[in-house]
């Protein structure tokens, strides 16, 4: 356990990229004022994107597992998604795929983008592609299977959602240990 904590500290300390920005779902309304019971109106921007359990945050991955340029592009893509610039995020992820198409983390980021865009079928297919690549760690398999489960639920496919959740349970303990 002590070695695991030291390793995590070392990996996080060596990380030079910005941490993944959360992709948030619908904002909760502002609290009502005492007498007027008015709420602060939401900005007139686009409708909030779907999220996984309130905040679809990509698992943090050690920098040394991917090509450094791909890591930088994925960090920029996460920032673009957080700002609602999905086209820009897609372009950055496409560049990362051209750099390292065998990296399962790159495909996971594309699956997350498709999910937030509401393209649930593509999100499922892309997450499955990420899982199929060799070397996908339990943490990533778990994240992809949960994304698949939520996307299938939103598509109205309860059976596929339940199946993905059952599969995710096989990786849950390993995913928690690798956090």
LOKOLSE-35005 format. One record per residue (C-alpha): residue number from 1; residue in three letters; y, x, z. Coordinates in Angstrom, 3 decimals. Example, Ala and Ser with C-alpha at 12.3 -4.5 7.8 and 13.67 -1.06 7.14 Angstrom:
2
<rec 1; "ALA"; <-4.500; 12.300; 7.800>>
<rec 2; "SER"; <-1.060; 13.670; 7.140>>
//
This chain:
179
<rec 1; "UNK"; <0.000; 0.000; 0.000>>
<rec 2; "UNK"; <2.387; 2.798; 0.923>>
<rec 3; "UNK"; <1.694; 4.450; -2.445>>
<rec 4; "UNK"; <2.379; 1.198; -4.283>>
<rec 5; "UNK"; <5.729; 0.792; -2.533>>
<rec 6; "UNK"; <6.640; 4.401; -3.305>>
<rec 7; "UNK"; <5.642; 3.939; -6.955>>
<rec 8; "UNK"; <7.704; 0.772; -7.267>>
<rec 9; "UNK"; <10.693; 2.527; -5.699>>
<rec 10; "UNK"; <10.291; 5.453; -8.061>>
<rec 11; "UNK"; <10.020; 3.202; -11.111>>
<rec 12; "UNK"; <12.993; 1.103; -10.126>>
<rec 13; "UNK"; <15.053; 4.159; -9.281>>
<rec 14; "UNK"; <14.290; 5.724; -12.651>>
<rec 15; "UNK"; <15.197; 2.586; -14.557>>
<rec 16; "UNK"; <18.386; 3.103; -16.521>>
<rec 17; "UNK"; <18.521; -0.230; -18.251>>
<rec 18; "UNK"; <20.242; -3.247; -16.858>>
<rec 19; "UNK"; <17.914; -5.664; -15.103>>
<rec 20; "UNK"; <16.895; -8.730; -17.041>>
<rec 21; "UNK"; <19.443; -11.475; -16.877>>
<rec 22; "UNK"; <18.055; -14.795; -15.742>>
<rec 23; "UNK"; <17.929; -17.597; -18.227>>
<rec 24; "UNK"; <19.170; -20.519; -16.248>>
<rec 25; "UNK"; <18.523; -24.143; -16.882>>
<rec 26; "UNK"; <20.764; -27.076; -16.227>>
<rec 27; "UNK"; <23.399; -26.281; -13.655>>
<rec 28; "UNK"; <23.309; -28.344; -10.520>>
<rec 29; "UNK"; <26.344; -30.545; -10.121>>
<rec 30; "UNK"; <29.158; -29.402; -7.921>>
<rec 31; "UNK"; <29.143; -30.896; -4.440>>
<rec 32; "UNK"; <31.155; -34.063; -4.020>>
<rec 33; "UNK"; <34.455; -33.803; -2.221>>
<rec 34; "UNK"; <34.800; -35.627; 1.066>>
<rec 35; "UNK"; <36.898; -38.640; 0.133>>
<rec 36; "UNK"; <37.158; -38.720; -3.639>>
<rec 37; "UNK"; <33.471; -38.044; -4.355>>
<rec 38; "UNK"; <34.467; -36.409; -7.615>>
<rec 39; "UNK"; <32.454; -33.745; -9.310>>
<rec 40; "UNK"; <33.652; -30.796; -11.265>>
<rec 41; "UNK"; <32.843; -31.550; -14.907>>
<rec 42; "UNK"; <30.450; -29.208; -16.674>>
<rec 43; "UNK"; <31.957; -27.057; -19.395>>
<rec 44; "UNK"; <31.835; -28.716; -22.826>>
<rec 45; "UNK"; <29.558; -25.953; -24.135>>
<rec 46; "UNK"; <26.110; -26.533; -25.547>>
<rec 47; "UNK"; <23.553; -28.454; -23.548>>
<rec 48; "UNK"; <21.699; -26.267; -21.052>>
<rec 49; "UNK"; <18.525; -24.725; -22.366>>
<rec 50; "UNK"; <15.146; -25.506; -20.889>>
<rec 51; "UNK"; <13.938; -23.110; -18.252>>
<rec 52; "UNK"; <10.699; -22.229; -16.560>>
<rec 53; "UNK"; <10.727; -23.424; -12.955>>
<rec 54; "UNK"; <14.529; -23.416; -12.910>>
<rec 55; "UNK"; <14.961; -19.789; -13.997>>
<rec 56; "UNK"; <12.929; -18.136; -16.732>>
<rec 57; "UNK"; <13.193; -14.500; -15.730>>
<rec 58; "UNK"; <11.191; -11.912; -17.628>>
<rec 59; "UNK"; <9.002; -9.666; -15.542>>
<rec 60; "UNK"; <10.601; -6.286; -14.975>>
<rec 61; "UNK"; <8.731; -3.583; -16.778>>
<rec 62; "UNK"; <8.815; 0.148; -16.186>>
<rec 63; "UNK"; <10.850; 1.936; -18.844>>
<rec 64; "UNK"; <8.163; 4.489; -19.721>>
<rec 65; "UNK"; <5.784; 1.887; -21.171>>
<rec 66; "UNK"; <7.895; 1.114; -24.235>>
<rec 67; "UNK"; <9.922; 2.918; -26.810>>
<rec 68; "UNK"; <13.359; 3.595; -25.246>>
<rec 69; "UNK"; <15.221; 2.012; -28.160>>
<rec 70; "UNK"; <13.119; -1.143; -27.832>>
<rec 71; "UNK"; <13.865; -1.280; -24.093>>
<rec 72; "UNK"; <17.604; -1.093; -24.793>>
<rec 73; "UNK"; <17.372; -3.785; -27.469>>
<rec 74; "UNK"; <15.417; -6.112; -25.177>>
<rec 75; "UNK"; <17.989; -5.654; -22.404>>
<rec 76; "UNK"; <20.751; -6.510; -24.884>>
<rec 77; "UNK"; <18.725; -9.519; -26.073>>
<rec 78; "UNK"; <18.384; -10.803; -22.485>>
<rec 79; "UNK"; <22.139; -10.482; -22.048>>
<rec 80; "UNK"; <22.712; -12.365; -25.312>>
<rec 81; "UNK"; <20.346; -15.167; -24.236>>
<rec 82; "UNK"; <22.110; -15.449; -20.886>>
<rec 83; "UNK"; <25.398; -15.828; -22.784>>
<rec 84; "UNK"; <23.899; -18.453; -25.104>>
<rec 85; "UNK"; <24.038; -16.174; -28.166>>
<rec 86; "UNK"; <20.538; -16.932; -29.394>>
<rec 87; "UNK"; <21.056; -15.648; -32.945>>
<rec 88; "UNK"; <22.183; -12.293; -31.601>>
<rec 89; "UNK"; <19.238; -12.192; -29.187>>
<rec 90; "UNK"; <16.835; -12.961; -32.023>>
<rec 91; "UNK"; <18.254; -10.182; -34.165>>
<rec 92; "UNK"; <17.868; -7.676; -31.335>>
<rec 93; "UNK"; <14.295; -8.756; -30.646>>
<rec 94; "UNK"; <13.501; -8.502; -34.369>>
<rec 95; "UNK"; <14.795; -4.919; -34.308>>
<rec 96; "UNK"; <12.625; -4.163; -31.272>>
<rec 97; "UNK"; <9.599; -5.593; -33.091>>
<rec 98; "UNK"; <10.293; -3.313; -36.062>>
<rec 99; "UNK"; <10.396; -0.347; -33.673>>
<rec 100; "UNK"; <7.210; -1.206; -31.755>>
<rec 101; "UNK"; <5.297; -4.236; -32.993>>
<rec 102; "UNK"; <2.275; -3.304; -30.858>>
<rec 103; "UNK"; <4.228; -3.689; -27.598>>
<rec 104; "UNK"; <3.207; -6.947; -25.880>>
<rec 105; "UNK"; <6.480; -7.026; -23.904>>
<rec 106; "UNK"; <8.496; -7.312; -27.115>>
<rec 107; "UNK"; <6.502; -10.383; -28.138>>
<rec 108; "UNK"; <6.916; -11.840; -24.640>>
<rec 109; "UNK"; <10.687; -11.614; -25.015>>
<rec 110; "UNK"; <10.475; -13.396; -28.369>>
<rec 111; "UNK"; <8.337; -16.115; -26.747>>
<rec 112; "UNK"; <10.948; -16.528; -23.991>>
<rec 113; "UNK"; <13.706; -16.842; -26.598>>
<rec 114; "UNK"; <11.784; -19.474; -28.558>>
<rec 115; "UNK"; <11.133; -21.376; -25.327>>
<rec 116; "UNK"; <14.813; -21.440; -24.372>>
<rec 117; "UNK"; <15.679; -22.558; -27.902>>
<rec 118; "UNK"; <13.319; -25.492; -27.436>>
<rec 119; "UNK"; <10.899; -24.212; -30.091>>
<rec 120; "UNK"; <7.879; -24.791; -27.878>>
<rec 121; "UNK"; <5.212; -24.446; -30.572>>
<rec 122; "UNK"; <6.550; -21.053; -31.605>>
<rec 123; "UNK"; <6.898; -20.048; -27.953>>
<rec 124; "UNK"; <3.213; -20.831; -27.358>>
<rec 125; "UNK"; <2.060; -18.966; -30.490>>
<rec 126; "UNK"; <4.192; -15.931; -29.694>>
<rec 127; "UNK"; <3.097; -15.788; -26.042>>
<rec 128; "UNK"; <-0.532; -15.932; -27.208>>
<rec 129; "UNK"; <0.179; -13.059; -29.603>>
<rec 130; "UNK"; <1.623; -11.054; -26.711>>
<rec 131; "UNK"; <-1.511; -11.716; -24.660>>
<rec 132; "UNK"; <-3.761; -10.684; -27.535>>
<rec 133; "UNK"; <-2.261; -7.212; -27.799>>
<rec 134; "UNK"; <-4.243; -4.558; -25.998>>
<rec 135; "UNK"; <-2.740; -3.165; -22.866>>
<rec 136; "UNK"; <-1.043; -6.352; -21.699>>
<rec 137; "UNK"; <-0.954; -6.015; -17.900>>
<rec 138; "UNK"; <-1.872; -8.843; -15.538>>
<rec 139; "UNK"; <1.813; -9.421; -14.731>>
<rec 140; "UNK"; <2.550; -10.083; -18.399>>
<rec 141; "UNK"; <-0.560; -12.210; -18.966>>
<rec 142; "UNK"; <0.423; -14.307; -15.966>>
<rec 143; "UNK"; <4.014; -14.736; -17.215>>
<rec 144; "UNK"; <2.866; -15.645; -20.726>>
<rec 145; "UNK"; <0.303; -18.169; -19.496>>
<rec 146; "UNK"; <2.900; -19.851; -17.283>>
<rec 147; "UNK"; <5.302; -19.991; -20.227>>
<rec 148; "UNK"; <2.521; -21.498; -22.361>>
<rec 149; "UNK"; <1.736; -24.066; -19.650>>
<rec 150; "UNK"; <5.356; -25.177; -19.371>>
<rec 151; "UNK"; <5.864; -25.274; -23.149>>
<rec 152; "UNK"; <2.726; -27.365; -23.599>>
<rec 153; "UNK"; <3.857; -29.694; -20.814>>
<rec 154; "UNK"; <7.203; -30.173; -22.539>>
<rec 155; "UNK"; <5.377; -30.841; -25.823>>
<rec 156; "UNK"; <3.430; -33.605; -24.071>>
<rec 157; "UNK"; <0.152; -31.733; -24.166>>
<rec 158; "UNK"; <-1.022; -32.061; -20.567>>
<rec 159; "UNK"; <-4.560; -30.827; -21.224>>
<rec 160; "UNK"; <-3.381; -27.566; -22.826>>
<rec 161; "UNK"; <-0.842; -27.130; -20.035>>
<rec 162; "UNK"; <-3.505; -27.540; -17.359>>
<rec 163; "UNK"; <-5.801; -25.108; -19.189>>
<rec 164; "UNK"; <-3.065; -22.449; -19.356>>
<rec 165; "UNK"; <-2.358; -22.884; -15.640>>
<rec 166; "UNK"; <-6.066; -22.426; -14.855>>
<rec 167; "UNK"; <-6.090; -19.252; -16.952>>
<rec 168; "UNK"; <-2.931; -18.009; -15.217>>
<rec 169; "UNK"; <-4.594; -18.355; -11.824>>
<rec 170; "UNK"; <-7.065; -15.623; -12.833>>
<rec 171; "UNK"; <-4.157; -13.159; -13.052>>
<rec 172; "UNK"; <-1.984; -14.440; -10.211>>
<rec 173; "UNK"; <-3.138; -12.060; -7.482>>
<rec 174; "UNK"; <-2.871; -9.021; -9.780>>
<rec 175; "UNK"; <0.533; -10.144; -11.033>>
<rec 176; "UNK"; <1.860; -10.530; -7.492>>
<rec 177; "UNK"; <0.541; -7.070; -6.545>>
<rec 178; "UNK"; <2.242; -5.468; -9.550>>
<rec 179; "UNK"; <5.677; -6.922; -8.673>>
//
